[in-house]
Each structure stands twice: as structure tokens, then as C-alpha cells.
Amino acid sequence: MRHLPTALAAVLLLGGSARAQNGSGTLSVDRIFARSELASAPTPELHWLAGGTAYVTTRPDPAGGRAIVRVDAATGAATVLAAAADLVDEHGERIAIESFSLSADGARALLFHNSVRVWRRNTRGVYHVVDFATRRVTPLSRAPGLQMFATFSPDGRKVAFVRDNNLYVTDLATGREHALTTDGSELIINGTTDWAYEEELDLRNAFRWSPDSRHIAFWRFDQRNVPVYPLLNDSALYPEVIPLRYPKAGAPNSSVRIGVVAVGPDGAPGGTTWMDLGTDTSSATGGYVARVEWVGSDSVLLVRLPRLQNRIDLLMASAATGGTRLVLSERSAAWVDVATPTWLAGGAMFLWPSDRSGWRRYYLYRRDGTLVRPVTRDSVDAIAIAGVDESRGFVYTIEAAPTPMERQLYRYPLRAAGAGTRLTPQPGTHVVTVAPGGRYAVDRHTTATQ
């Protein structure tokens, strides 16, 4: 544990030296890539609980496998929520957890395992739900096929996921599964993205729960006008041709729509309202909807880009009617970076990054797009927001300072203009996540030699 001043009481250091232990023999391709002796230990996956005084992670179980544990941030004391012996599927096979997520109340976890790659990442696999009170483990779905992007509803009673390009919801009380969309196919994609959106915008999970758990906003892609590009997989004895819907420069993109579908208390679907995206995305050669986020339970924020990606528009949409209004628009002579607002004061204000000064800074805006003031300093690039402590009035940012090659944690006041305070004294790169409430943070620190 390392103590930091003011709002951050402690930083939990998860990283260690990446220097490999001395091994025998000469280096070879097999030794470097196929064996584990030179690999660094993976960073533990960590999920803060509400209140920010404890987190949940996995740890090796003495009996084998990995257990899920709750760790007190101040003392480091660990409580086993589910032993590895408890984490078995319906066939009695131990679940090898690849990643997990928690319900908002911390009572359940979704376990992702047996995954397969979709283009660059393993995003398709099997999900099981574990209830920590009963230690009961149940499959998310009993229907054939793998699942993608399973996500708890905010009330913790349902889970949404994608299978075969359709969006589904499982009611955890009954185990019953409902299809929210039914037109998914090779050409129509619901709830996940086409190849271009993954490549251009780093977007894969393409649905979002509303805060009241009564609606889901989702992307729908129509690829029918996108030309097919044949890829040749020649890694096998007999090469395989893989057809890919791939838009070259000037060729049509997928037509994109954003829908808001009602979800009943038992997960059953209601009607779908389609958002008015304007002319930029109305044709197959139009632009992109790069991000979709809920602002309260009645409004959806849409981040829209033209195909040249030299302008970024923030549109506020009514979830009930689909009507939109322009909140903010920024242009560049060359390129704009995709960003998502950080909402404050219950959706009344937001922080927005911009390069308008020649440096990436965060600016404070009112909900209607009125600029309040810049928050971070000029002449330094603010790379990302690490966390917000609204109760004390601070935002924590990662900055490329004091040299552009470093990443350091800084704190800025939100309620009035003020200078930033550096909180990480060690040179190098800091990857920091501030816990809810701002009392603790996780700092993964690396340098060129450690």
C-alpha cells in the first residue's frame, strides 16, 4: 500500500517487476512465445464494489483453479465469495474463468469462459451466473450457440447478450430467455458491430441498458450494400476462402440505425423506437454513430461522425420519440478523435475532451452544450479521465507530463478554476483507476526497466 496526499488515501500497487527469472539455454522463438517462463504475470482483473472501500477479484485456489474473493482496500483482508470448487458448470466441469463482471449490488457475477476469437479478440463464448449467497452456478442460456457481451441490467434482475447477431435478455428469476430482435443474419447485425466499426472505432459491444433497466439502446447494421472481399486463410494444409464485407475507400458502408427497445419486468420485448440520426448516416455511404450512452432513463446521447471523421457531433435523443437535437459540434482540418462525455450532477453537466487549443484538454459544459470553462491546463495533453469524486469536487486525469513519454495522475477542482496537482511521484507510466467515492485507487506503474 502506498499513501498519497489529499483525496486519494491509498494506491494499491498491483504491478511487479517484469524481469524474467534466469532460464537455461539459448533464446529461441519457441522459448520466447510458446513457453511461459519469459511471460510477465497478468494484471489481476478487479471490480470495485459500490462505496469504493472493497473490490472483487480472482485468486489462485489452493485446491486448484481460481476463487472469487472480496478484498478490503484498507487492510487487504480477503473473503472468499466462491471457491474454485464451487465454480463448475451443469456437467460438473470446472469453469476456467477468462473474465467476469458483477451485478450492481455485488450479489452475482457473470463468468466468461471457453471463448473463441472474433477478428482480433475473443468476444464469443459461454457465460455462467454465480450467486454468491447460494454458491449456485447456472448457465446464462441453454439454447445452442455461443454468447457475446453478456451484461447485467442495472437492477441486477436480467442479463442482456448477443447470439447469432440478435439481442436477447434472460430473466434471472425464471431462467427464461427472450429475443429482443429477430432479423439477425449474415447481413443484418444487432447488438454487435460489423468489421468496419471494430476496425475504425474500436467498437464491439453495441448495446446499452438504460439506468432504470426498462430499455436497451442498440446498433443495427445492414451490410447488404457492402462489397465482399475474399480473405485467404492459408494457415491450414488446404487454404480456406473467407468472405468479408469490407468497404474500401468510396465503397458503401453498412447502413446504421440506433433503436431503443422496451424490456418488460420479465425480460419480454416491447416496441422499438428508432432515433433520428440525420442525413450523415441515412445512406450506405454516410457516416458513423461512434458511441451511444444513456443520460438518465429518458435520453440517449449519440456521438456522430461523417465518413471523413473530421467533425464530431453530440446529439441528445429522446428515448420515447427518437427526436434529436445538436448539443455540441467540433471540426478539424484533418481528424477528430472519438470520445464520450463524462457526465456530472446527474446528467446536468459533462466533461468533454478537445484538441481545439492544440493540446488535448477537458472542458466543463452544461447539458445544453453551453461551455462553462476549461478544467485541465493548456500546453499538456490530458489523455484520459481516471475518475471523478463529485462529493469533494475533484476530477482525476492521466496526463502526458512532465514529458510526453510519461503518464502521470493529476487532480483538478471541478467547482472553480484551479491548478492541477500531480499525485504520482514516480517517473514512468501510471495506469490508474479511481474507486467510487475517491478514497482509493489502483495504480499499475511501469517504466522502461520495470
Secondary structure, DSSP 8 states (H G I E B T S, - for coil): -B--STT--EEEE----------SS---HIIIIISSTT-------EEE-TTSSEEEEEEE-TTSSEEEEEEETTT--EEEEE-GGG-B-TTS-B---SEEEE-TTSSEEEEEEEEEEETTEEEEEEEEEEETTTTEEEES--SSS-EEEEEE-TTSSEEEEEETTEEEEEETTT--EEES----SSSEEESS--HHHHHHH-----EEE-TTSSEEEEEEEE-TTS-EEEEEE-SSSS-EEEEEE---TTS---EEEEEEEEE-TTS-EEEEEE----GGGSSTTS-EEEEEEEETTTEEEEEEE-TT--EEEEEEEETTT--EEEEEEEE-SS-------EEEGGGTEEEEEE-TTSS-EEEEEETTS-EEEE-S-SSS-EEEEEEEETTTTEEEEEE--SSTT-BEEEEEESSS----EE---SSSEEEEEE-TTSSEEEEEEE-S--
